[in-house]
Amino acid sequence: MRNFSCASLLLLALIVPVAGAATQSAIIVTDDAGSTLTFSEPVERIVTLAPHLAEMVFDVGAGEKLVGTVAWSDFPPAAKAVPRVGDSYRIDAERIIALRPDVVLAWGGGTPRNTIERLRVLDIPVAVLTPRDLASIPEHLEWLGIITGKEAVSERQAQKFREDLRQLRDEYAQQKPLRVFFQVSADPLFTIGAGHTISELIVACGGENIFFDLDSGAHSVSREAVITRNPQVIIAGHYAGGIEELSGWRQWENLAATKHDNLFSINAERLARPTMGILEGGKELCETLQRAREHIKGNGQD
């Protein structure tokens, strides 16, 4: 299926009269995969197949419409009470059918294609939303506002996101550049490429991803490759389960990040999910890079 540009198709919403119902309108939208969906009225029953999609439904004020979601959908706290239909990669189709959703929201790049096709064979409407970059987050909020009838809330949230991101860039993007290695996991050693939203936030904070030459996905890299690129800062993301091990980098005394004691661990829960909350993680990331600059300056290498 051909790809469509974000703004022109993601926000496509044509309101047309429904035959035989002069006071009713149809809502016609196009998802990120180029599929067109038509609803006779705002959807009332939603199932999401990724934690960030569940969070976004709440972000636009439609949390009461969420009737099913997947494991790890834990934010906001109200999402924990929503019935589970599986996880991001395996779902219980019968359970979804029983929930009678008006639409299922799938994660482009995460939800398996065969899962999406299986649901469609069962005549369940599926919309695919693909978080390509930071700009796609407010677009998805507006899209969700259209199908849920929450346009006013979603537009306010989208505007707030854009304004908060602009302020973050204004405050930090012109700071002294720092070479940054973002450690997704330690064993095996994984990082992110230039097109990833975390990499975008690194740039917004005045940093430079040392693996800018890799694409937006997660990538396995060697310790030798990291050492060769000599980052001034190493940041490990951690989740609720614990903090990533950073002590292994201390044996490399000539590594710039080690010399300046710029080994940091930050909470990845907010940073990893492409929702309103990602800017909370972005703020922590920027503050971390500011501390790194202070360390470097304190070592007489301003």
Secondary structure, 3 states (H helix, E strand, C coil): CCCCCHHHHHCCEEEEEECCEEEEEEEEEECCCCCEEEECCCCCCEEECCHHHHHHHHHCCCHHHEEEECCCCCCCHHHHHCCECECCCCECHHHHHHHCCCEEEEECCCCCHHHHHHHHHCCCCEEEECCCCCCHHHHHHHHHHHHHCCHHHHHHHHHHHHHHHHHHHHHHCCCCCEEEEEECEECCEEEECCCCHHHHHHHHCCEEECCCCCCCCEEECCHHHHHHHCCCEEEEEEECCECCCCHHHHHCCCCHHHHCCCEEEEEHHHHHCCCCCHHHHHHHHHHHHHHHHHHHHHCCCC
